[in-house]
Amino acid sequence: MMNITPIVKQLLIINVLFFIGTLFVGEPAYQILAMFFPENQGFHFWQPLTHMFMHGGFAHIAFNMFALYSFGSTLEHFWGEKKFLFFYISCGLGAVLVNTAVSYYFFQDGLSVLMNQGFSKEEVIAVLNGKGSNELVPILQSVDLKNFFEAYFGTVVGASGAIYGLLIAFAFMFPNAELGIMFIPVPVKAKYFVPVYMLLFDGFFGIFGNSLMGIDSGIAHFAHIGGALFGFLIMWYWKKNQFNDNRWN
């Protein structure tokens, strides 16, 4: 197995330090460093970056860090430190950008319902922040605005978006590499495993899973899709301009 590379090692250390820190600090750390909806009063400009180093539990960080080590070290070995770090951060930012865009859609959709009932945006935001008139509360509770509330109050944490970008890059560079997968007795080539996994886990279950199963998984599927999308676009551009890669050296 390939030795751990410098940037991957530093990312692992930062993520673990953040995770240990949140165990001691608790909820205040998430209030400051997790990614809030930009309309929410809890949003801060640094959150699109810091959310990548926050995780919701041991299983969450363990899976992401294992994937970072497994795929990241190989990619950094071939790309070099600067190019790898650029790719990793770009995919993480792309993930939160796509997730925020989807949240804006749901937020605006719910807001239009309330504005059609005679309430202004300012009144709605004030109530959501606990500062407005109580007259709006019964209406908010009587209208099915689940996606509206989740968009406004939901937070995003984790390196999963960046990790999904790494999976896309690995499949681009090593399509015939065979991956050993838990519960599957035979290795599966990366060019098959990565797209099928993403389509099933984040395509199907991300869109239909909650409604079919009646539960909220708490997984930011659109952030995963965003990280994969940005990873694909970057890899496509680099492949198209592969003879210009020496600018990273």
DOMIKOL-898073 format. One record per residue (C-alpha): residue number from 1; residue in one letter; z, x, y. Coordinates in pm, 1 decimal. Example, Ala and Ser with C-alpha at 12.3 -4.5 7.8 and 13.67 -1.06 7.14 Angstrom:
% residues 2
NODE_seq_type_pz_px_py
NODE_1_A_780.0_1230.0_-450.0
NODE_2_S_714.0_1367.0_-106.0
//
This chain:
% residues 249
NODE_seq_type_pz_px_py
NODE_1_M_0.0_0.0_0.0
NODE_2_M_-92.3_129.3_346.6
NODE_3_N_180.9_289.5_557.2
NODE_4_I_300.0_91.0_855.1
NODE_5_T_111.0_174.2_1176.0
NODE_6_P_273.0_242.4_1517.5
NODE_7_I_196.9_-84.2_1704.0
NODE_8_V_274.3_-299.0_1400.6
NODE_9_K_604.4_-115.3_1363.3
NODE_10_Q_694.0_-174.7_1728.3
NODE_11_L_598.5_-542.4_1706.8
NODE_12_L_814.3_-583.3_1397.2
NODE_13_I_1111.6_-422.6_1573.5
NODE_14_I_1069.1_-638.6_1885.6
NODE_15_N_1044.3_-958.8_1682.7
NODE_16_V_1351.9_-873.1_1475.2
NODE_17_L_1552.0_-781.5_1786.5
NODE_18_F_1454.9_-1110.7_1950.5
NODE_19_F_1551.8_-1300.0_1635.5
NODE_20_I_1890.7_-1128.7_1604.6
NODE_21_G_1951.3_-1181.2_1975.2
NODE_22_T_1888.4_-1554.4_1948.2
NODE_23_L_2138.1_-1576.4_1661.4
NODE_24_F_2407.3_-1461.1_1904.3
NODE_25_V_2285.4_-1627.1_2224.0
NODE_26_G_2170.7_-1951.8_2065.1
NODE_27_E_2002.0_-2236.7_2252.8
NODE_28_P_2003.8_-2069.4_2599.0
NODE_29_A_1765.3_-1804.7_2465.3
NODE_30_Y_1516.1_-2071.2_2356.0
NODE_31_Q_1550.2_-2248.1_2690.6
NODE_32_I_1440.9_-1930.5_2868.4
NODE_33_L_1193.9_-1768.7_2626.9
NODE_34_A_1030.4_-2050.0_2426.6
NODE_35_M_705.7_-2199.1_2558.9
NODE_36_F_763.9_-2523.8_2749.3
NODE_37_F_500.6_-2767.8_2869.2
NODE_38_P_394.5_-2648.3_3220.5
NODE_39_E_490.6_-2984.4_3376.8
NODE_40_N_840.0_-2952.5_3230.0
NODE_41_Q_1112.2_-2815.6_3456.5
NODE_42_G_1202.4_-2569.4_3180.2
NODE_43_F_869.5_-2385.4_3207.6
NODE_44_H_861.2_-2025.7_3334.1
NODE_45_F_556.3_-1807.1_3387.5
NODE_46_W_662.6_-1548.6_3126.6
NODE_47_Q_687.4_-1798.0_2839.4
NODE_48_P_321.7_-1772.7_2724.3
NODE_49_L_406.9_-1414.4_2628.1
NODE_50_T_772.8_-1433.4_2523.9
NODE_51_H_724.1_-1732.0_2290.3
NODE_52_M_534.2_-1497.1_2055.0
NODE_53_F_856.3_-1309.0_1980.4
NODE_54_M_1075.8_-1613.6_1920.1
NODE_55_H_1112.2_-1782.2_1579.3
NODE_56_G_1270.2_-2100.7_1453.4
NODE_57_G_1443.4_-1963.5_1145.4
NODE_58_F_1455.2_-1689.1_883.5
NODE_59_A_1167.8_-1827.9_675.7
NODE_60_H_952.4_-1852.9_988.1
NODE_61_I_999.9_-1493.1_1098.2
NODE_62_A_992.1_-1358.6_740.9
NODE_63_F_648.9_-1509.2_670.9
NODE_64_N_503.7_-1397.8_1005.0
NODE_65_M_637.3_-1044.1_982.2
NODE_66_F_518.0_-1004.4_623.9
NODE_67_A_169.6_-1115.4_731.2
NODE_68_L_183.0_-885.1_1035.3
NODE_69_Y_267.2_-589.2_812.6
NODE_70_S_17.8_-681.8_539.5
NODE_71_F_-286.6_-745.9_758.0
NODE_72_G_-194.2_-581.0_1086.6
NODE_73_S_-149.0_-229.2_955.3
NODE_74_T_-492.6_-233.5_794.7
NODE_75_L_-660.5_-359.4_1111.4
NODE_76_E_-475.4_-114.2_1337.7
NODE_77_H_-572.1_170.6_1106.0
NODE_78_F_-941.3_92.7_1159.2
NODE_79_W_-928.3_-18.5_1522.8
NODE_80_G_-669.2_204.2_1679.8
NODE_81_E_-360.1_107.4_1875.3
NODE_82_K_-509.7_-21.4_2202.9
NODE_83_K_-774.1_-240.3_2044.4
NODE_84_F_-529.9_-385.4_1791.9
NODE_85_L_-267.1_-467.3_2055.5
NODE_86_F_-530.2_-629.8_2278.6
NODE_87_F_-648.5_-844.8_1989.5
NODE_88_Y_-297.5_-945.2_1882.1
NODE_89_I_-178.9_-1046.6_2230.1
NODE_90_S_-508.9_-1223.2_2307.2
NODE_91_C_-481.7_-1438.8_1996.5
NODE_92_G_-121.6_-1525.1_2079.0
NODE_93_L_-216.2_-1627.5_2433.4
NODE_94_G_-517.3_-1817.8_2300.8
NODE_95_A_-289.8_-2007.8_2065.2
NODE_96_V_-60.8_-2128.8_2341.5
NODE_97_L_-359.2_-2208.0_2564.8
NODE_98_V_-515.4_-2440.8_2306.9
NODE_99_N_-179.8_-2599.8_2221.1
NODE_100_T_-107.6_-2660.2_2590.4
NODE_101_A_-454.1_-2811.3_2642.8
NODE_102_V_-389.9_-3059.0_2359.5
NODE_103_S_-45.7_-3137.7_2501.9
NODE_104_Y_-203.0_-3205.6_2842.4
NODE_105_Y_-439.1_-3453.3_2679.1
NODE_106_F_-153.3_-3646.8_2518.3
NODE_107_F_57.0_-3623.2_2834.3
NODE_108_Q_-219.6_-3755.2_3058.4
NODE_109_D_-300.3_-4029.8_2809.1
NODE_110_G_59.6_-4154.9_2811.1
NODE_111_L_90.7_-4107.1_3185.8
NODE_112_S_-215.3_-4326.5_3246.6
NODE_113_V_-48.5_-4606.8_3046.6
NODE_114_L_258.4_-4588.8_3269.2
NODE_115_M_59.3_-4558.5_3591.1
NODE_116_N_-138.6_-4868.6_3493.3
NODE_117_Q_197.1_-5048.9_3490.5
NODE_118_G_256.1_-4951.2_3852.4
NODE_119_F_455.5_-4630.0_3824.8
NODE_120_S_359.0_-4309.8_4001.6
NODE_121_K_347.4_-3969.9_3833.8
NODE_122_E_636.4_-3855.1_4050.5
NODE_123_E_852.6_-4145.2_3932.2
NODE_124_V_773.6_-4074.7_3566.7
NODE_125_I_846.2_-3701.4_3597.7
NODE_126_A_1173.7_-3775.4_3776.2
NODE_127_V_1287.9_-4003.4_3493.1
NODE_128_L_1184.7_-3749.1_3230.4
NODE_129_N_1398.2_-3493.4_3413.5
NODE_130_G_1691.0_-3735.4_3424.3
NODE_131_K_1674.1_-3781.9_3801.8
NODE_132_G_1477.8_-4101.7_3850.0
NODE_133_S_1541.9_-4473.1_3849.4
NODE_134_N_1680.2_-4633.3_3535.3
NODE_135_E_1430.2_-4918.4_3574.6
NODE_136_L_1164.2_-4709.3_3404.2
NODE_137_V_1373.2_-4625.5_3097.6
NODE_138_P_1328.4_-4959.3_2912.9
NODE_139_I_950.8_-4941.7_2967.3
NODE_140_L_936.4_-4588.1_2834.1
NODE_141_Q_1128.0_-4699.6_2527.6
NODE_142_S_919.9_-5012.0_2470.4
NODE_143_V_579.8_-4842.7_2481.3
NODE_144_D_459.2_-4627.5_2192.8
NODE_145_L_448.4_-4293.9_2371.0
NODE_146_K_549.0_-4059.2_2090.2
NODE_147_N_275.4_-3804.7_2166.9
NODE_148_F_355.6_-3830.0_2537.5
NODE_149_F_720.3_-3737.7_2482.4
NODE_150_E_636.7_-3463.2_2234.0
NODE_151_A_389.5_-3311.8_2479.9
NODE_152_Y_644.7_-3303.7_2761.4
NODE_153_F_958.4_-3205.4_2574.0
NODE_154_G_810.7_-3002.1_2288.3
NODE_155_T_842.9_-2624.9_2278.5
NODE_156_V_641.3_-2362.0_2094.0
NODE_157_V_781.4_-2046.8_1934.7
NODE_158_G_650.5_-1788.5_1692.8
NODE_159_A_387.9_-1524.7_1632.2
NODE_160_S_185.7_-1756.9_1407.5
NODE_161_G_-103.6_-1791.4_1652.4
NODE_162_A_-146.9_-1414.9_1669.7
NODE_163_I_-106.5_-1391.0_1291.1
NODE_164_Y_-384.5_-1644.0_1237.9
NODE_165_G_-605.6_-1428.7_1455.4
NODE_166_L_-527.5_-1133.7_1228.7
NODE_167_L_-623.8_-1339.8_922.6
NODE_168_I_-959.1_-1422.2_1080.0
NODE_169_A_-1016.6_-1057.3_1169.5
NODE_170_F_-926.7_-942.5_818.4
NODE_171_A_-1171.9_-1191.0_666.0
NODE_172_F_-1438.9_-1068.1_909.3
NODE_173_M_-1387.3_-701.5_825.2
NODE_174_F_-1301.4_-724.2_455.9
NODE_175_P_-1460.2_-1049.0_328.9
NODE_176_N_-1456.6_-941.0_-34.8
NODE_177_A_-1098.7_-812.5_-37.4
NODE_178_E_-908.5_-998.3_-309.2
NODE_179_L_-579.3_-1152.0_-203.0
NODE_180_G_-301.0_-1232.6_-446.1
NODE_181_I_-163.1_-1574.5_-361.1
NODE_182_M_158.2_-1734.1_-482.0
NODE_183_F_107.6_-2011.3_-740.5
NODE_184_I_-258.2_-1910.5_-795.8
NODE_185_P_-298.8_-1690.7_-1107.3
NODE_186_V_-623.2_-1518.0_-997.8
NODE_187_P_-699.1_-1321.9_-678.5
NODE_188_V_-908.5_-1501.4_-415.0
NODE_189_K_-1152.3_-1325.6_-184.1
NODE_190_A_-1053.6_-1326.0_182.8
NODE_191_K_-1378.4_-1492.6_293.4
NODE_192_Y_-1283.5_-1797.5_83.4
NODE_193_F_-907.5_-1800.3_114.3
NODE_194_V_-874.7_-1778.1_494.9
NODE_195_P_-1107.2_-2065.6_597.2
NODE_196_V_-994.0_-2295.7_313.2
NODE_197_Y_-627.0_-2233.6_389.2
NODE_198_M_-674.9_-2304.4_759.0
NODE_199_L_-883.9_-2615.3_701.9
NODE_200_L_-629.6_-2762.1_460.4
NODE_201_F_-303.5_-2656.7_621.1
NODE_202_D_-389.3_-2686.2_990.5
NODE_203_G_-703.2_-2897.4_988.6
NODE_204_F_-609.9_-3176.3_749.6
NODE_205_F_-230.7_-3165.8_759.1
NODE_206_G_-224.3_-3084.2_1131.0
NODE_207_I_-417.6_-3401.7_1214.3
NODE_208_F_-320.7_-3640.0_934.1
NODE_209_G_-11.0_-3490.3_771.7
NODE_210_N_259.1_-3649.1_985.4
NODE_211_S_105.8_-3996.3_974.6
NODE_212_L_40.5_-3980.0_599.5
NODE_213_M_382.1_-3844.1_503.0
NODE_214_G_584.2_-4014.6_772.5
NODE_215_I_757.0_-3693.9_875.3
NODE_216_D_732.3_-3449.7_1161.5
NODE_217_S_687.4_-3098.4_1022.7
NODE_218_G_764.9_-2934.7_1356.3
NODE_219_I_470.1_-2698.4_1303.7
NODE_220_A_242.6_-2633.8_1602.7
NODE_221_H_-82.4_-2671.5_1410.0
NODE_222_F_-295.5_-2667.7_1724.8
NODE_223_A_-143.4_-2332.8_1822.4
NODE_224_H_-247.9_-2197.9_1481.6
NODE_225_I_-597.9_-2331.2_1533.6
NODE_226_G_-604.6_-2178.0_1882.7
NODE_227_G_-507.0_-1834.1_1753.4
NODE_228_A_-770.5_-1854.6_1480.6
NODE_229_L_-1033.3_-1974.7_1728.6
NODE_230_F_-968.8_-1691.6_1972.5
NODE_231_G_-963.8_-1444.4_1684.5
NODE_232_F_-1300.9_-1571.6_1568.3
NODE_233_L_-1452.4_-1555.8_1918.3
NODE_234_I_-1328.2_-1200.9_1977.9
NODE_235_M_-1451.8_-1082.8_1637.5
NODE_236_W_-1787.2_-1249.4_1693.5
NODE_237_Y_-1822.0_-1077.9_2032.6
NODE_238_W_-1718.4_-740.0_1897.3
NODE_239_K_-1957.9_-767.5_1605.8
NODE_240_K_-2238.8_-859.6_1842.9
NODE_241_N_-2155.9_-558.8_2061.3
NODE_242_Q_-2029.8_-325.2_1790.2
NODE_243_F_-2205.5_-18.6_1928.8
NODE_244_N_-2002.2_-43.0_2249.0
NODE_245_D_-1666.5_-11.2_2070.3
NODE_246_N_-1620.4_349.0_2184.8
NODE_247_R_-1481.7_218.8_2514.7
NODE_248_W_-1151.7_159.1_2330.6
NODE_249_N_-1115.3_523.3_2224.3
//
